[in-house]
Amino acid sequence: MPLDEEQVLEVIRDRDAKLAQADGKIPIEEFEYKVRRLINDYIRPPKNEYKLDRALWWMDRFKKELRTDVRIANKHDLFKAYEVENIIHCAAMSALASKERKESRWGLWHMRSDYPMKDDEHWMKHIVLKQGDSFDDIRISYAPIIKM
């Protein structure tokens, strides 16, 4: 059941309060560097199941560390933390979609070393990601390709 507007605002206020209270030892800039480096290590092509699983594991860990290990000293750090949170969320969605597509397609960008061939019979469709009941609930579905 979808949340109403007040419930959504409460979730956002709670998330913001937790993020603003973070009193860790790691500066947000160092944390962002590590996030970006590991995204580049594990989500960049060529992709495979092992690398994508590692990426998802790291993104889950980063979501927790952002609230416990990162120091938020001022408003600039808080806004930077929001940016890093979005980067983590986008990386997780990218890894999930890449893991779902068990083929290689569109040149280097969707190259899977464990599924090196294109498979039109099973994968001539779009992968659609939607947010479920919570920020971390990402649901996968498919949509047909509409030919013009």
KEVEXRO-81076 format. One line per field, with one value per residue: residue number from 1; residue in three letters; y, x, z of N, C-alpha, C in turn. Coordinates in pm, whole numbers, plus 32768, in hexadecimal, padded with zeros to 4 digits. Example, Ala and Ser with C-alpha at 12.3 -4.5 7.8 and 13.67 -1.06 7.14 Angstrom:
! KEVEXRO-81076
num [1 | 2]
residuo [ALA | SER]
ny [7DC7 | 7F1F]
nx [8527 | 8505]
nz [830C | 82C4]
cay [7E3E | 7F96]
cax [84CE | 8557]
caz [830C | 82CA]
cy [7EB6 | 8003]
cx [8528 | 850A]
cz [830C | 8313]
***
This chain:
! KEVEXRO-81076
num [1 | 2 | 3 | 4 | 5 | 6 | 7 | 8 | 9 | 10 | 11 | 12 | 13 | 14 | 15 | 16 | 17 | 18 | 19 | 20 | 21 | 22 | 23 | 24 | 25 | 26 | 27 | 28 | 29 | 30 | 31 | 32 | 33 | 34 | 35 | 36 | 37 | 38 | 39 | 40 | 41 | 42 | 43 | 44 | 45 | 46 | 47 | 48 | 49 | 50 | 51 | 52 | 53 | 54 | 55 | 56 | 57 | 58 | 59 | 60 | 61 | 62 | 63 | 64 | 65 | 66 | 67 | 68 | 69 | 70 | 71 | 72 | 73 | 74 | 75 | 76 | 77 | 78 | 79 | 80 | 81 | 82 | 83 | 84 | 85 | 86 | 87 | 88 | 89 | 90 | 91 | 92 | 93 | 94 | 95 | 96 | 97 | 98 | 99 | 100 | 101 | 102 | 103 | 104 | 105 | 106 | 107 | 108 | 109 | 110 | 111 | 112 | 113 | 114 | 115 | 116 | 117 | 118 | 119 | 120 | 121 | 122 | 123 | 124 | 125 | 126 | 127 | 128 | 129 | 130 | 131 | 132 | 133 | 134 | 135 | 136 | 137 | 138 | 139 | 140 | 141 | 142 | 143 | 144 | 145 | 146 | 147 | 148]
residuo [MET | PRO | LEU | ASP | GLU | GLU | GLN | VAL | LEU | GLU | VAL | ILE | ARG | ASP | ARG | ASP | ALA | LYS | LEU | ALA | GLN | ALA | ASP | GLY | LYS | ILE | PRO | ILE | GLU | GLU | PHE | GLU | TYR | LYS | VAL | ARG | ARG | LEU | ILE | ASN | ASP | TYR | ILE | ARG | PRO | PRO | LYS | ASN | GLU | TYR | LYS | LEU | ASP | ARG | ALA | LEU | TRP | TRP | MET | ASP | ARG | PHE | LYS | LYS | GLU | LEU | ARG | THR | ASP | VAL | ARG | ILE | ALA | ASN | LYS | HIS | ASP | LEU | PHE | LYS | ALA | TYR | GLU | VAL | GLU | ASN | ILE | ILE | HIS | CYS | ALA | ALA | MET | SER | ALA | LEU | ALA | SER | LYS | GLU | ARG | LYS | GLU | SER | ARG | TRP | GLY | LEU | TRP | HIS | MET | ARG | SER | ASP | TYR | PRO | MET | LYS | ASP | ASP | GLU | HIS | TRP | MET | LYS | HIS | ILE | VAL | LEU | LYS | GLN | GLY | ASP | SER | PHE | ASP | ASP | ILE | ARG | ILE | SER | TYR | ALA | PRO | ILE | ILE | LYS | MET]
ny [7F8A | 80D8 | 81F3 | 830B | 8473 | 84F5 | 8422 | 83EE | 84E0 | 84CA | 83EE | 845C | 8532 | 84A1 | 8412 | 84EB | 8558 | 848A | 8480 | 8583 | 8575 | 84D6 | 8482 | 842C | 83C2 | 83DA | 84B8 | 8546 | 856C | 84B2 | 83C7 | 83D5 | 83BF | 82B4 | 822B | 826D | 81FE | 80E8 | 80B5 | 80DE | 800B | 7F23 | 7F3A | 7F95 | 7F3A | 7E1E | 7D67 | 7C7D | 7B70 | 7B4A | 7C41 | 7CF5 | 7C98 | 7CD2 | 7DE8 | 7E28 | 7DCF | 7E82 | 7F75 | 7F59 | 7F53 | 8052 | 80F4 | 80CE | 8120 | 822B | 82A0 | 8267 | 8275 | 8357 | 84A9 | 85BF | 8701 | 87FB | 88C0 | 88AC | 87B5 | 8713 | 8732 | 86C7 | 85C4 | 8575 | 8573 | 84A6 | 83D2 | 83BA | 8372 | 8277 | 81F1 | 81FB | 8166 | 806C | 8031 | 8026 | 7F4B | 7E80 | 7E7A | 7E38 | 7D41 | 7CB1 | 7CA2 | 7BAC | 7B98 | 7C1F | 7D64 | 7E87 | 7EDB | 7F2B | 7F91 | 7EED | 7DFB | 7CB3 | 7BD8 | 7AD8 | 7A9A | 7AAE | 7AC6 | 7B59 | 7B43 | 7B3C | 7AAA | 7A83 | 7B7A | 7C5F | 7D57 | 7E5F | 7EA4 | 7EFF | 7FCC | 800E | 80CD | 8034 | 7FFD | 8079 | 8145 | 80A1 | 7FCB | 7F44 | 7EF8 | 7E0D | 7DFE | 7DBD | 7E4F | 7E5F | 7E8F | 7F9B | 7FBD | 80AE]
nx [8055 | 8045 | 80EE | 8055 | 805D | 80AD | 8123 | 81FD | 828A | 82CD | 8379 | 844A | 8496 | 84F1 | 85C8 | 866C | 86A6 | 873A | 8816 | 887F | 88D3 | 89AE | 8AE5 | 8BE5 | 8D38 | 8DA3 | 8DE5 | 8CF5 | 8D4D | 8E1F | 8D91 | 8CE2 | 8D9C | 8DF2 | 8D01 | 8CCF | 8DB4 | 8D96 | 8CA9 | 8D01 | 8DB6 | 8D14 | 8C21 | 8C52 | 8C7A | 8D3A | 8C22 | 8BBA | 8B1C | 8B98 | 8C26 | 8B4D | 8AB2 | 8B67 | 8B6C | 8A63 | 8A6C | 8B2A | 8A9E | 89C5 | 8A54 | 8ACA | 89E5 | 89A3 | 8A92 | 8A9A | 89ED | 8A62 | 8B7D | 8BD8 | 8C3B | 8B75 | 8B92 | 8B2D | 8A3B | 8A88 | 8B0F | 8A35 | 8990 | 8A3F | 8A44 | 893F | 8958 | 8A18 | 8988 | 88C1 | 8962 | 89B9 | 88C3 | 8876 | 894A | 8917 | 8822 | 8877 | 8927 | 8872 | 87C5 | 887F | 88D2 | 87E9 | 87C2 | 8820 | 88E5 | 89B4 | 89AF | 8989 | 8A90 | 8BBD | 8B4C | 8A89 | 8B0B | 8B30 | 8C05 | 8BCC | 8AEB | 8B14 | 8A93 | 8997 | 883A | 872A | 863F | 85F0 | 8621 | 85C7 | 8550 | 84F7 | 858D | 84F0 | 8503 | 8474 | 841D | 83C1 | 830E | 83BD | 84E8 | 85C0 | 854C | 854E | 84B0 | 849B | 8431 | 83AF | 839C | 8307 | 83B5 | 836B | 8333 | 836B]
nz [8000 | 7FA2 | 8036 | 80DA | 80A8 | 819A | 8228 | 8182 | 819D | 82AD | 82AB | 8216 | 82BF | 839D | 832B | 82E0 | 83DE | 8456 | 83AA | 83CA | 84D2 | 84CC | 8547 | 8506 | 84C3 | 83C8 | 82C4 | 81E4 | 80DE | 80BC | 80DC | 8000 | 7F31 | 7F54 | 7F25 | 7E15 | 7D9F | 7DCF | 7D49 | 7C46 | 7C39 | 7C4C | 7BB7 | 7AC0 | 7966 | 78E7 | 795E | 7A5D | 7B13 | 7C0F | 7C3C | 7C38 | 7D0F | 7DDD | 7DC4 | 7E11 | 7F1A | 7F84 | 7F5D | 800D | 80FD | 80F4 | 810B | 8218 | 8299 | 8255 | 8308 | 83FB | 8402 | 8382 | 8395 | 83CB | 83BB | 837D | 82BD | 81B2 | 81AE | 81EC | 8109 | 804D | 80AC | 806D | 7F57 | 7F35 | 7FA0 | 7EDB | 7E02 | 7E58 | 7E5E | 7D4D | 7CE0 | 7D50 | 7CD4 | 7BC9 | 7BD5 | 7C1E | 7B3C | 7A75 | 7ACF | 7AB4 | 799E | 78D6 | 77FF | 76F6 | 766F | 75A4 | 756E | 761E | 770D | 7784 | 77A7 | 7805 | 7898 | 78EA | 785A | 772E | 7636 | 7561 | 759D | 7509 | 750D | 761A | 7695 | 7611 | 7675 | 775A | 7896 | 79B9 | 7ACD | 7C05 | 7D23 | 7E4F | 7F78 | 8026 | 803B | 8000 | 7F85 | 7E61 | 7D3F | 7C36 | 7AEA | 799F | 7858 | 7718 | 75E1 | 751C | 73D1 | 72DE]
cay [8000 | 8150 | 8250 | 838C | 84E1 | 850D | 83B4 | 8404 | 854D | 8496 | 839B | 84B8 | 8579 | 8440 | 83FB | 8565 | 8565 | 8426 | 84A9 | 85FC | 8553 | 8481 | 84BC | 83CD | 83F2 | 83E3 | 852C | 8520 | 8569 | 8431 | 8360 | 83DF | 8388 | 8222 | 81FE | 8279 | 81A0 | 8060 | 80AE | 80CE | 7F85 | 7EB3 | 7F4A | 7FB5 | 7EC3 | 7DB2 | 7D44 | 7BF0 | 7B59 | 7B60 | 7CD1 | 7D37 | 7C74 | 7D21 | 7E73 | 7E32 | 7DC1 | 7F02 | 7FE0 | 7F46 | 7F7D | 80E4 | 8131 | 80CC | 8171 | 82B9 | 82CD | 8249 | 828D | 83D4 | 8523 | 862C | 8772 | 8876 | 88AD | 887D | 8724 | 86D2 | 872C | 8668 | 853F | 8557 | 8552 | 8422 | 8373 | 83A6 | 8328 | 81EC | 81B9 | 81E8 | 80F7 | 7FF0 | 8017 | 7FFE | 7EC3 | 7E25 | 7E6D | 7DF0 | 7CB6 | 7C74 | 7C8A | 7B41 | 7B9B | 7C97 | 7DB3 | 7F15 | 7EEF | 7F1D | 7FBE | 7E7E | 7D82 | 7C54 | 7B70 | 7A56 | 7A89 | 7B03 | 7ACE | 7B9C | 7ADE | 7B7F | 7A55 | 7A96 | 7BFE | 7CCE | 7D9F | 7EBE | 7E87 | 7F74 | 7FD0 | 8068 | 80CC | 7FF4 | 803B | 80C6 | 817A | 8033 | 7F64 | 7F59 | 7E8B | 7DFA | 7DC9 | 7DC7 | 7E94 | 7E3B | 7EF6 | 7FCC | 7FE0 | 8120]
cax [8000 | 8097 | 80E8 | 8017 | 80BE | 80E0 | 817D | 8277 | 82D2 | 8302 | 83ED | 84B5 | 84C6 | 853B | 8646 | 86BD | 86D5 | 87A4 | 888B | 88B7 | 890E | 8A23 | 8B59 | 8C51 | 8DC2 | 8DCE | 8DAF | 8C9D | 8D9A | 8E65 | 8D2A | 8CB5 | 8E07 | 8DEE | 8C87 | 8CE2 | 8E1C | 8D62 | 8C49 | 8D53 | 8DF3 | 8CB7 | 8BAE | 8C85 | 8C8B | 8CD9 | 8BDB | 8B9A | 8ACD | 8BEC | 8C3C | 8ACE | 8A91 | 8BC1 | 8B3C | 89EB | 8A98 | 8B67 | 8A3A | 897F | 8AB0 | 8AD8 | 896B | 89AF | 8B05 | 8A7A | 89A9 | 8AAB | 8C0E | 8BF9 | 8C2D | 8B27 | 8BB9 | 8AE6 | 89D5 | 8ACA | 8B23 | 89B2 | 8967 | 8A9A | 8A16 | 88CA | 898B | 8A57 | 891A | 8884 | 89C3 | 89B1 | 8842 | 887E | 89A6 | 88D0 | 87C1 | 88C2 | 8957 | 87FE | 8799 | 88E7 | 88D0 | 876F | 87D1 | 8882 | 8915 | 8A00 | 8963 | 89AC | 8B21 | 8C05 | 8B03 | 8A43 | 8B59 | 8B37 | 8C67 | 8B8E | 8A85 | 8B50 | 8A45 | 8915 | 87D0 | 86AD | 85CC | 85C7 | 863E | 859B | 84F1 | 8532 | 8586 | 84B6 | 8516 | 8418 | 8429 | 8351 | 82D7 | 8423 | 8554 | 8618 | 84FD | 8553 | 8468 | 84C1 | 83CC | 83D8 | 8341 | 8327 | 83F0 | 8307 | 8375 | 832D]
caz [8000 | 7F9B | 80A6 | 80BA | 80A7 | 8222 | 8248 | 8135 | 81DF | 832B | 8288 | 81ED | 8337 | 83ED | 82E4 | 82EC | 8467 | 846C | 835E | 8408 | 8554 | 84B9 | 858B | 84F0 | 84B9 | 833C | 827C | 8176 | 8061 | 80B6 | 80C9 | 7F76 | 7EDD | 7F5F | 7EE0 | 7D85 | 7D76 | 7DCE | 7CDA | 7BCE | 7C3C | 7C45 | 7B5E | 7A3B | 7912 | 78D7 | 79D9 | 7A73 | 7B8C | 7C86 | 7C4F | 7C57 | 7D9A | 7E34 | 7DBF | 7E65 | 7FA5 | 7FAB | 7F64 | 808C | 8168 | 80EE | 8140 | 82AA | 82C4 | 8243 | 8381 | 8477 | 83FD | 833C | 83E5 | 838F | 8410 | 8359 | 8256 | 8137 | 81C0 | 81E6 | 807C | 800D | 80D6 | 8019 | 7ED2 | 7F3D | 7FB3 | 7E57 | 7DB2 | 7E87 | 7E33 | 7CBB | 7CC7 | 7D72 | 7C69 | 7B53 | 7BEC | 7C18 | 7AB1 | 7A2C | 7AFD | 7A7F | 790E | 78C7 | 7776 | 76D6 | 760E | 7598 | 7572 | 769C | 7783 | 77C5 | 778E | 7874 | 7877 | 7905 | 77F2 | 76C6 | 75BA | 755E | 75A1 | 74E6 | 752C | 76A6 | 76CD | 75BD | 76CA | 77B8 | 7926 | 79FA | 7B5E | 7C4A | 7DB4 | 7E92 | 7FF1 | 806E | 7FE9 | 7FD9 | 7F43 | 7DD1 | 7CFE | 7BAB | 7A8F | 7913 | 77FC | 768D | 758C | 74BD | 7353 | 729B]
cy [807C | 81AA | 82CF | 83F9 | 84FA | 849E | 83C3 | 8472 | 851F | 8440 | 83F4 | 8501 | 851D | 8426 | 8474 | 8574 | 8503 | 844E | 8522 | 85E0 | 84FD | 84C7 | 845E | 8411 | 8408 | 8460 | 84FD | 8517 | 84E5 | 83BF | 835F | 83A4 | 82F0 | 81EA | 81FE | 8214 | 8112 | 804D | 8096 | 8043 | 7F18 | 7EC1 | 7F6C | 7F35 | 7E9C | 7D88 | 7CAC | 7BE4 | 7B78 | 7BF5 | 7D19 | 7D15 | 7CC3 | 7DB3 | 7E84 | 7E25 | 7E45 | 7F71 | 7FD3 | 7F75 | 8016 | 812B | 8138 | 8127 | 8206 | 82F2 | 82B8 | 8277 | 8313 | 844C | 858D | 86A6 | 87F1 | 8858 | 887B | 87E7 | 86D9 | 86C6 | 86CC | 85D9 | 8516 | 852B | 84C5 | 83B6 | 8354 | 8358 | 8294 | 81AA | 819E | 8174 | 8072 | 7FCE | 7FE9 | 7F6E | 7E5E | 7E0E | 7E1F | 7D5D | 7C6C | 7C4D | 7C27 | 7B31 | 7C14 | 7CDF | 7E42 | 7F2D | 7EDD | 7F38 | 7F4F | 7DF9 | 7D2F | 7BE6 | 7AE4 | 7A38 | 7ADC | 7B16 | 7B1D | 7B2F | 7B21 | 7B2E | 7A6F | 7B26 | 7C72 | 7D17 | 7E01 | 7E86 | 7F09 | 7F68 | 8035 | 805E | 808F | 8042 | 808B | 80F0 | 8109 | 7FC2 | 7F83 | 7EDF | 7E87 | 7DC2 | 7DDE | 7E13 | 7E6F | 7EB0 | 7F1C | 7FFA | 804D | 8104]
cx [8059 | 8084 | 809E | 8081 | 80FB | 8141 | 8203 | 82CB | 8311 | 837E | 8464 | 84ED | 851B | 85C5 | 86A2 | 86F6 | 8747 | 8824 | 88CF | 88FA | 898B | 8A9D | 8BD0 | 8CD8 | 8DF0 | 8D92 | 8D5E | 8CE9 | 8DE5 | 8E04 | 8CFA | 8D1E | 8E03 | 8D74 | 8C9D | 8D4A | 8DE5 | 8CF4 | 8C96 | 8D91 | 8D8E | 8C43 | 8BD9 | 8C96 | 8D1F | 8CA1 | 8BCE | 8B55 | 8B1C | 8BFE | 8BBC | 8A9E | 8AE6 | 8B94 | 8AC2 | 8A0E | 8AD4 | 8AFF | 89E7 | 89D5 | 8ABD | 8A5D | 8971 | 8A1F | 8AEA | 8A3A | 89F9 | 8B3C | 8C36 | 8BDE | 8BE2 | 8B3D | 8B68 | 8A81 | 8A12 | 8AE0 | 8A9E | 8982 | 89BF | 8A70 | 899A | 88F7 | 89C7 | 89ED | 88D7 | 88E1 | 89BE | 8932 | 8843 | 88DB | 8963 | 886A | 8807 | 88F4 | 88E4 | 87D0 | 87FF | 88EA | 8857 | 877F | 8843 | 88A8 | 8971 | 89B6 | 8998 | 8A41 | 8B5A | 8BAE | 8AB9 | 8A86 | 8B5F | 8B98 | 8C2E | 8B1A | 8AB0 | 8AFB | 89C3 | 88AA | 8749 | 8632 | 8597 | 85D1 | 861C | 852A | 853F | 8529 | 8558 | 84CA | 84B7 | 8431 | 83AC | 8324 | 833C | 848F | 85AB | 85CF | 84F6 | 8515 | 848A | 844B | 8401 | 836F | 8369 | 8369 | 8388 | 8350 | 8325 | 8317]
cz [8000 | 8015 | 807B | 80CC | 8131 | 824C | 81FE | 8176 | 8263 | 8312 | 8263 | 8266 | 838E | 83AF | 82F2 | 8377 | 8483 | 8425 | 839F | 848D | 8547 | 84F2 | 857F | 84E3 | 842A | 82FC | 8203 | 80F2 | 8050 | 809C | 8038 | 7F17 | 7EDD | 7F15 | 7E49 | 7D52 | 7D6B | 7D64 | 7C59 | 7BC8 | 7C1B | 7BE2 | 7AD0 | 79E9 | 7906 | 795D | 79E3 | 7AFA | 7C0B | 7CA2 | 7C75 | 7CE4 | 7DFB | 7E37 | 7E19 | 7EF9 | 7FD6 | 7FB7 | 7FE4 | 8100 | 816A | 8124 | 81D9 | 82DA | 82B6 | 82C0 | 8401 | 8476 | 83C1 | 8397 | 8394 | 83E9 | 83F4 | 82EA | 81D3 | 813D | 81B5 | 8156 | 802E | 8030 | 8087 | 7F8E | 7ED1 | 7F4F | 7F2D | 7DFA | 7DD7 | 7E54 | 7D9C | 7C98 | 7CE4 | 7D06 | 7BE9 | 7B60 | 7BE3 | 7B88 | 7A60 | 7A51 | 7AC3 | 79EC | 78F7 | 7834 | 7768 | 7666 | 7610 | 75AE | 75FE | 7716 | 77CC | 77A5 | 780D | 784E | 7890 | 78A5 | 7779 | 7648 | 75CE | 7556 | 7589 | 750D | 75B9 | 76D7 | 7672 | 7607 | 7722 | 7845 | 7969 | 7A90 | 7B99 | 7CDF | 7DF0 | 7F0B | 8041 | 800C | 7FB2 | 7F91 | 7EAE | 7D8E | 7C69 | 7B5D | 7A01 | 78C4 | 776E | 7645 | 7524 | 7440 | 730D | 7209]
***
